[in-house]
């Protein structure tokens, strides 16, 4: 089976669309991600897979915390903006309203829901880093969530 065939089937896995937020010292970044999963209920823990080369990977490793902002369907432009440029080059959250909760990671004010996490573990897995976070605060606005479809982002 070719790499293309495998990727085509992997793209059928269902994901939401998230902005992973992180703040380390004066550096604030938000990155679009789809590979987020719950991995434990007691304690509540999630995983997020982020490319080793992404600025967000570097910042989470330093900050030891991150947020998962669960986007609503009307936030597709924000998802694209935070997905196709690097926080090394620009402040992608500059025009966004956000707050800080327990960890100090940015929480988008108008997202459908959020998870505020402390970093528990990180592992290199292929070309990504798998970050495991313990959820210490969460909230939902009971709004619909944006579902990831590869064709919405990549042609």
N, C-alpha and C positions, 0 to 999 in steps of 0.2 A: 504494500500500500504506500502511495506517495505521501510526502509531507503535505502537499496541497489537499489531498483527500482527508487526511487526519485533521488538518486545520479546519476544513469545511464542516466536519462533524463536531469538532470542539466548539465551533462558533454557535452551535445549536444549544449548548448548555445555557440555562437561564441564569441571568445575573441582574442585579440592579445597577444603577449608575450612582457613583459616590464621589464626593470630593474628600480626599484625605488631607486633613489640615495638620499643620505642625508649626510650632514656634520654638526657636532656639535662640536665646538671647534676643537680639533685635531683628532676627531674620524670621519672616513669616512666609509660609508657602501653602498653596493648595494645589493638589494634583488629582486629575480625574482617574478613577479606577473602577474596575468591574469585578476583580477577583477578590471578593470579601466573603468570608464564611464564618458562621458560628462554629466553635470547636469544643466548647464546654458550657454546661449550664451551671455547675457549682464548682468553682466560681464562674460567673459569666465571662467567657473569653471568646474572642474572635481572631481570625487571621486575615491578613491582607498581603498579597503578593505584589511586590514592586520591583521593577528592573534595578539591577545593581548600579546602573549608570545614572539613574534619576537623582536629581537634587534632593527629592523627598526622602529617599533611602538614607542619604548622608545626614539629613537633619533629624530624622527619627532616631537614628543610632546615637546622635548627640543629645537630643532632648529627652529621650527615654519616655516619650508620651506622644499621642496623636489623637486626632478626632476622625470619626467617620460621619460625614454629612450625607444623609440619604436624600437625594434630589427628587423634586417633583417634576411632572411632565413639562411644566412651563420653564424649566431651567436647562433646556437643551443647549442654548447659546453659552451659558456659563460652563457647562460640561465640555463643550468644544474648546472654549477659550483656555480652560485649565488643562486640557488634554494635548494641545498641539504647540505649546511653547514651554520653555523652561523657566522656573523661578530663579535660576541663576542670572537670567537676562532681563526679567521684568517682574514687577509685583503684580501677580495675577489676581490678587484679592483687593487691589487698591480701591476699586469702585464699589466693593461689596460691603454690606453691613454685617458685622459679626460681633460676637461677644466671646468672653472666655468663661469657662466653668472651672471645674476642680483642677485639671492638669495645666491649664494655660494654653492649650491648643485652640485654634480658632474654631468657633461654632458659627456657621452661617445662620443669620437671623431668619431667613425665609425658606429654609430647607424643610422637607417633610418630617424629618426626624434626625436625631444625632446620637452617637455613642462617643463618650469621652473615655479614653483608655490610657492606662499606664503600660509601658512596654514590659512584658514578662520574659519573652524569649525572641531570638532571631536566628534564622538558619539560612545559609546559602542553599538554594535549590535551583540547579541549572543556571539560567541567566537572570534569575530573580533572587530577592531576599524575601523570605517568609517572616513577617513580623506577627508575633502573637501578643495581643493586648488583653489586659484584664479590664473589663468595663466597670468604671466606678461611678458613672453618671450617664443617664440616658433620658430622652424625652421625645415624644411624638406629637405632631399637630393633627394626627388622624387624617392626613391628606393622602391622595394616591401617590405612588412612587414611580419614578422613571425606570423603565425596563431597558436593559442594554440590548441593542441589536447592532452587530458589527457594521451592517450596511448604513446605519445612521452616522457612522464616524469614518468608515473606510470604504472606498469604491472598489 
